[in-house]
Amino acid sequence: MLLASDTQLNTKSYYEASASRPALQPSLQESITADVVVIGAGFAGLTSALELAERGYSVVVLEADRICSGASGRNGGQAIAGFASGQGPYESQLGMQAASQAWGMSLEAIDLIDARIAKHSIECDRVLGYLYVADRKSKARQLEKDMRELQGKYGFESEFLSGSDVCRHIDSPLYQASAFERHSGHLHPLKYGLGLARAAIAAGVKIFEKSAVIKLDRGSSVTAHTAQGSVKASYCVLAGNYTLPEYGPQVAPELASRIMPVGTYIIGTVPIDPAIAKQLIPSNASVCDNNFVLDYFRFSADHRLLFGGRVSYTTLTPPRLEAIMKARMMQVFPQLANTPIEFVWGGFVDISMNRALDFGRLPQSPNVFYLQGFSGHGVAATGLGGKLVAEAIAGQAERFDVLAKLQHFPFPGGKSLRMPMLTLGMSWYRLRDALGW
Ligand SMILES: Cc1cc2nc3c(=O)[nH]c(=O)nc-3n(C[C@H](O)[C@H](O)[C@H](O)COP(=O)(O)OP(=O)(O)OC[C@H]3O[C@@H](n4cnc5c(N)ncnc54)[C@H](O)[C@@H]3O)c2cc1C
């Protein structure tokens, strides 16, 4: 059964209101064959399919709902260098050389977005520029330290500002420091995802919507079964994110305990005066603070502030969501106190225990690849995953294996206790944020 609040969370999305979906792709009604069957038509599944088709493979994508109806069509649109975990797990588990390669791949992930946009003429309101902000002194010190470290270890350049200089990048009373970088940026995620789907179909990929995979037979070939059809293939890519175990509990049960769905939410204002938008964020960058439970925001192409944040570890939509988020938005930009909110939506991110990417092949089934654990940082990293999976299937697995070597552990507490334990753990981090530790 699907997370109770999931479908309803997407009904008032700015993205669904501002992108035009093509007609529904057919649902699978027969038994067919392909070289590769991909489960899930979010960014991870679509980029895998596109990369594979471009290498000459026949590919079928099975999507339980609509293309990019999951996290890929709902997110903050921020395409960010690096990983949700920071470099910590990569350095400690893989060593500096592989960590450096992983960092390079995170930058490549952003370049891949731009290459795909250019190659397939995807109109998705792409903007470059990213601003990290810190809302208290301890966080400002942390930000400076993190940026120095990225510069020292990986040569990543950013412009660090503190005190009154911060207003050069953002007109907010809240922030004590900021770091601006030009590599990351933002886009309209649903337009981008629909563009990827169009490109994949043009490259020969068959996409079936409303076709949930409920069973996967594994062996030297794999067969993915839906309610009314099946796809037999040499390889399978699991790109179902947090809903994979919900639609198909039998598909890959060994993956489910390694990720947790955590709710995150976005409000969208009515369009504001472009001159005011420019005054608030002169570079039109996306912005993100460095708290554990973070605020992330940016302007849309039609000058709405899309303000994200808040979390739910219980999967229940928080009460008074719009009011609470608007209050937080007004702390950032009191100038918008009288600006009405037109959209409120949300979704779930698939966090792994250490927030690092969880890529690999299923044990005993080396022809079944999986991409998960994007931990709220998947706009760019999904597209990298798609490329690496295609390289691996084509026989060049070195880069995929760099990331697949990362060890991951199930959330403690099993299915019934992991949620309360995570909630407890997160409360501790929130308390640390609140106390400025
Ligand atoms: C509100 C929100 C804000 C976010 N903001 C950002 C951000 O600003 N920057 C960033 O980098 N990341 C952000 N993220 C995270 C990012 O959106 C995700 O990491 C990324 O979209 C994951 O892509 P995916 O393809 O793995 O999963 P999804 O997009 O969720 O796609 C998985 C698809 O698989 C389908 N599926 C599942 N099971 C089955 C099955 N059994 N059979 C067939 N189909 C199945 C689902 O229906 C779904 O369409 C945010 C996420 C949310 C929810």
The ligand as an SDF file (V2000), in Angstrom:
LIG
                    3D

 53 58  0  0  0  0  0  0  0  0999 V2000
    9.9240   17.8780   -2.2380 C   0  0  0  0  0  0  0  0  0  0  0  0
   11.2790   17.4040   -2.6950 C   0  0  0  0  0  0  0  0  0  0  0  0
   12.2790   18.3320   -2.8830 C   0  0  0  0  0  0  0  0  0  0  0  0
   13.5350   17.9090   -3.3440 C   0  0  0  0  0  0  0  0  0  0  0  0
   14.4550   18.8560   -3.6710 N   0  0  0  0  0  0  0  0  0  0  0  0
   15.6190   18.4750   -4.2460 C   0  0  0  0  0  0  0  0  0  0  0  0
   16.5260   19.4510   -4.7170 C   0  0  0  0  0  0  0  0  0  0  0  0
   16.2500   20.6460   -4.7100 O   0  0  0  0  0  0  0  0  0  0  0  0
   17.7040   19.0260   -5.2300 N   0  0  0  0  0  0  0  0  0  0  0  0
   18.0230   17.6890   -5.3160 C   0  0  0  0  0  0  0  0  0  0  0  0
   19.1120   17.3710   -5.7900 O   0  0  0  0  0  0  0  0  0  0  0  0
   17.1380   16.7380   -4.9380 N   0  0  0  0  0  0  0  0  0  0  0  0
   15.9490   17.0940   -4.4210 C   0  0  0  0  0  0  0  0  0  0  0  0
   15.0420   16.1410   -4.0580 N   0  0  0  0  0  0  0  0  0  0  0  0
   15.3880   14.7280   -4.2690 C   0  0  0  0  0  0  0  0  0  0  0  0
   15.2360   14.3090   -5.7290 C   0  0  0  0  0  0  0  0  0  0  0  0
   14.0080   14.7610   -6.2250 O   0  0  0  0  0  0  0  0  0  0  0  0
   15.3350   12.7940   -5.8300 C   0  0  0  0  0  0  0  0  0  0  0  0
   16.5680   12.3710   -5.2710 O   0  0  0  0  0  0  0  0  0  0  0  0
   15.2690   12.2690   -7.2520 C   0  0  0  0  0  0  0  0  0  0  0  0
   14.2230   12.8660   -7.9760 O   0  0  0  0  0  0  0  0  0  0  0  0
   15.1020   10.7570   -7.2170 C   0  0  0  0  0  0  0  0  0  0  0  0
   14.8500   10.2960   -8.5210 O   0  0  0  0  0  0  0  0  0  0  0  0
   14.4850    8.7830   -8.7540 P   0  0  0  0  0  0  0  0  0  0  0  0
   14.3830    8.5950  -10.2030 O   0  0  0  0  0  0  0  0  0  0  0  0
   15.4240    7.9350   -7.9850 O   0  0  0  0  0  0  0  0  0  0  0  0
   13.0820    8.5860   -8.0140 O   0  0  0  0  0  0  0  0  0  0  0  0
   11.5970    9.0560   -8.4180 P   0  0  0  0  0  0  0  0  0  0  0  0
   11.5960   10.3260   -9.1320 O   0  0  0  0  0  0  0  0  0  0  0  0
   10.7900    8.9830   -7.1620 O   0  0  0  0  0  0  0  0  0  0  0  0
   11.1340    7.9600   -9.4360 O   0  0  0  0  0  0  0  0  0  0  0  0
   10.8650    6.6310   -9.0630 C   0  0  0  0  0  0  0  0  0  0  0  0
    9.7240    6.1600   -9.9350 C   0  0  0  0  0  0  0  0  0  0  0  0
    9.6170    4.7530   -9.8120 O   0  0  0  0  0  0  0  0  0  0  0  0
    8.2540    4.4100   -9.8550 C   0  0  0  0  0  0  0  0  0  0  0  0
    8.1270    3.0900   -9.2390 N   0  0  0  0  0  0  0  0  0  0  0  0
    8.3680    2.7430   -7.9530 C   0  0  0  0  0  0  0  0  0  0  0  0
    8.1400    1.4460   -7.7700 N   0  0  0  0  0  0  0  0  0  0  0  0
    7.7470    0.9400   -8.9640 C   0  0  0  0  0  0  0  0  0  0  0  0
    7.3670   -0.3500   -9.3960 C   0  0  0  0  0  0  0  0  0  0  0  0
    7.3470   -1.4090   -8.5730 N   0  0  0  0  0  0  0  0  0  0  0  0
    7.0130   -0.5100  -10.6980 N   0  0  0  0  0  0  0  0  0  0  0  0
    7.0550    0.5400  -11.5630 C   0  0  0  0  0  0  0  0  0  0  0  0
    7.4020    1.7830  -11.1860 N   0  0  0  0  0  0  0  0  0  0  0  0
    7.7440    1.9780   -9.9060 C   0  0  0  0  0  0  0  0  0  0  0  0
    7.5760    5.5170   -9.0720 C   0  0  0  0  0  0  0  0  0  0  0  0
    6.2140    5.6260   -9.3950 O   0  0  0  0  0  0  0  0  0  0  0  0
    8.3930    6.7310   -9.4940 C   0  0  0  0  0  0  0  0  0  0  0  0
    7.8070    7.4080  -10.5890 O   0  0  0  0  0  0  0  0  0  0  0  0
   13.7950   16.5240   -3.5600 C   0  0  0  0  0  0  0  0  0  0  0  0
   12.7740   15.5840   -3.3600 C   0  0  0  0  0  0  0  0  0  0  0  0
   11.5380   16.0240   -2.9300 C   0  0  0  0  0  0  0  0  0  0  0  0
   10.4520   14.9990   -2.7440 C   0  0  0  0  0  0  0  0  0  0  0  0
  1  2  1  0
  2  3  1  0
  2 52  2  0
  3  4  2  0
  4  5  1  0
  4 50  1  0
  5  6  2  0
  6  7  1  0
  6 13  1  0
  7  8  2  0
  7  9  1  0
  9 10  1  0
 10 11  2  0
 10 12  1  0
 12 13  2  0
 13 14  1  0
 14 15  1  0
 14 50  1  0
 15 16  1  0
 16 17  1  0
 16 18  1  0
 18 19  1  0
 18 20  1  0
 20 21  1  0
 20 22  1  0
 22 23  1  0
 23 24  1  0
 24 25  2  0
 24 26  1  0
 24 27  1  0
 27 28  1  0
 28 29  2  0
 28 30  1  0
 28 31  1  0
 31 32  1  0
 32 33  1  0
 33 34  1  0
 33 48  1  0
 34 35  1  0
 35 36  1  0
 35 46  1  0
 36 37  1  0
 36 45  1  0
 37 38  2  0
 38 39  1  0
 39 40  1  0
 39 45  2  0
 40 41  1  0
 40 42  2  0
 42 43  1  0
 43 44  2  0
 44 45  1  0
 46 47  1  0
 46 48  1  0
 48 49  1  0
 50 51  2  0
 51 52  1  0
 52 53  1  0
M  END
$$$$
